[in-house]
Amino acid sequence: MRGSVIKQLVRKDWLLHLPLILPCIGVGLVALLILQIGGEVAGVLGSVWFFIAMIITASMLPMSAIVNERKKQTLAFVMSLPVSSIQHTAAKLISTIFIFFVPWLILVAGAVIMIEVRHVLPHGVIPIALILAMLPWIGLSLITAFALVGETEGWAIAGTVICNSSYGFVWYFLSRFSSVMGDVKSPVVVWSPVALMILGGEFLTILLLLGVTFYLQSRKRDFV
């Protein structure tokens, strides 16, 4: 029964937010088409819009799935059903991850295929591209934590501002990391120890954020 309840809540969120992720996929795929034109201008525009599509989705999804549920007073109705606070929290975390994973996987797979088949960019770009593509995952996890634990739109907005204002600093920091950027123009993929360490750190950060969020939610007494 418990698994069935969580499954139904996840399915509900998926159906409600499908219109949100379709534009993300569309913009990201158009960005990849721009990249195939070649040249510096197309490269900058395509790369920027490719990551903006992910970042916008990572910012909007928690606001729509979590904050709006409270604003529209549908949370009280959901909690009046045979659903525990733990089940609701688990469903929100699972649905948020799953909904974002679909466009993220499509766009990242499309980018890797484009590099492998079209040879518009050198294969050495793949590691840094994956490192950058993991940043919206961290942003999604942090905003979700702020929205769920904070329970107010203000907290969710604060998390969004923190994340969206930090992307530029992280990109600049990575661009100055010679051990990561040094292999960008390589004709083959080079998985340096530093690149693998950064990817591992990003993955652990995501798990930590989601784990802390679930723990803090499980400790609450007044959920609604």
N, C-alpha and C positions, 0 to 999 in steps of 0.2 A: 504493500500500500504506500509506504513512504517513497519508494522509488517512483511509483506511478504519479504521485502528487508532484514531485519535483519535475518529472518528465512533462507533465501537463503545463506547469508554470513556465518551463523553458520553451515549450512549443508556443505558448501564448506570446511570449516576448519575441520569439523569432518571427511569427506572423505579423506582429505589430511593427517591427523594425526592419522588415525586408525592404520597404520603400526607402529607408535611410541608407542602406548599404549599396543599393543599386547605383545611385549617382557616384558614390565613391569608386566603385569598380569602373564605371564609365569614364570618369575623369582620369583615373590612373592609367587606363588602357590608351586613352587619347594622348596622355603624356608619353607613353612608350612609343606611340606612332611618331610623335614629334622628335623623339630621340633618334629615330631611324633616319631622319632627314640628314643628320650629320652636321658638323660644324659647331662652333663655340656657342652661338646664340641658341640653336636648337638644343644643344646639350644642357645649357643652363636652364632654359625654360622647361624642358622635359623633366629634368631631375627635380627641379623645385616643385612642379605641379604633381609629380609622382608622389613625393613625400607629403605634400600638403593634403592630398586626398586621404592619406592614412591618418595624418594628424587631426584633421577636422572630424573624421569619423570617430577617432579615439576620444575626442573632446565631447562630441555631441551625444554619443551613445549612453554614457552614464547619466547625463542630464535628462535624456529622454526616458530611459528605462527605469531610473531610480527616483530622481527629483520630481519629475512630472507625475509619478505615481502618488506622491504625497500631495503635490499641489492640486491635482484633480480629485483628491480624496478617494482614490480607488484602493489605496493600501488598507484602509479600514475595512472595506468590503472583502478584500482578499483574506485578511486575517480573521474575518468572521467565519470563513470556511474552515474545514478540518485541516488547517495548515499551522504548523508550529513555527516559531521565529527562526529556529535552526533550519528548517526546511525552506523557508522563504529566503533566508540568507544564502543557503547553498544554491538554490535555484537562480538567484540573481547573479551570483558569481559565475555559475556555469553558463548561463545564457549570455552574459556579457562577454565572456571569453569566446564562446562558440560563435556568436554573431560577428565579433570582430575578426575571428580567425578566418572566416570564409573569404571576405574581400582581401585580407592580408595575404593569404596563401595564393589566391588567384593572381594578385599583382606581383608578388615576389617570384612566383613560378614563371609568370610572363616575362619579367625582367631577366631572369636567368636564362630562359629559352632564347630570348632576343639576343643576349650576349653570346650564347653558345652557337646559335644558328646564323644570325645576321652579321655577327662580327663588327657591329657598329662601335662597340667599346671593347677594350682589351679584357681578357679573362681575369686579369689581376684586380679588376674592380669588384668582383663578386664578394670577397671577404668584407671590404669596407661597406659595400652596399647592404650586406646582411647585418652588420653592426648598426648601421643607421636605421635599418628597417625594424630593429628591435626596440629602438627608442620610443616609438608610439605605443608599444606594448607596456613599457614602464609608465608612460603617461596615462594610459587607460587604467592600469592597476591603481595608480595613485589617485586619480580622479574618482574612481569607483570607491576607494577607501574613504575619501573625504565625503562623498555623497551618502554612502551607507552609514558610516559611523557618525558623521556630523549631523545628518538628518535634516539639514536645511539647504536651501539654494545658495546661501552665502558661502557655506563651507565648500560646496561643489564648485562655485565660481572661483574661490580662492585656490583650490587645487588646479583648476584649469589655467588660471593665470600663472601659477608657479611653473606648471609643465610647459606651457606654450612660450613663456619667456625664457626658458632654459635651453630650448633646442638649439638656438643660435650659438650659445656659449659652448655647448657640447660639441657641435659641429666644428667650431673654431678650434677647440682643444684637440679634437681628433686630427684636424688638418695639420696641426703642428707636431703630431706624433710621427716622427720619421720612420719608426720601426713598423708602423701600420701603413702609412701612405707611400713608403718607399717601393712597394711592390705593385702599386696601382697600375702601372703601365706594362706590367709583365704579360707576356703572351700566354702564360699558364697561370692557374690559380695557385697562390702561395699562402698556405695556412701557417703563418708565423706563430710562435708561442704567445706573443703579445695579443694578436688578434683572437686566438682561441681563449686566452685569459679574459679578454674584454667580453666576448660572447658569453662565456661561463658566468661572469659577474653580472651581466644583464639578466640572464636566466634566473640566477639565484635571487636577484633583487625583485623580480616579478613574483617568484614563489614566496618570498618573505612578505611582500606587501599583501598578497592575497591571504596568506596564512594569518598575519596580524589582524587583517580585516575580519576574517571569520572568528578569530578568538575574541576580539573586542565585541563583536555582535553577540556572541554566545554568552557574554558576561552581562548583557543588559537585562534589566528587569522590566523596564517600561519600554516596550518596543514600538508601539504605535504613537 
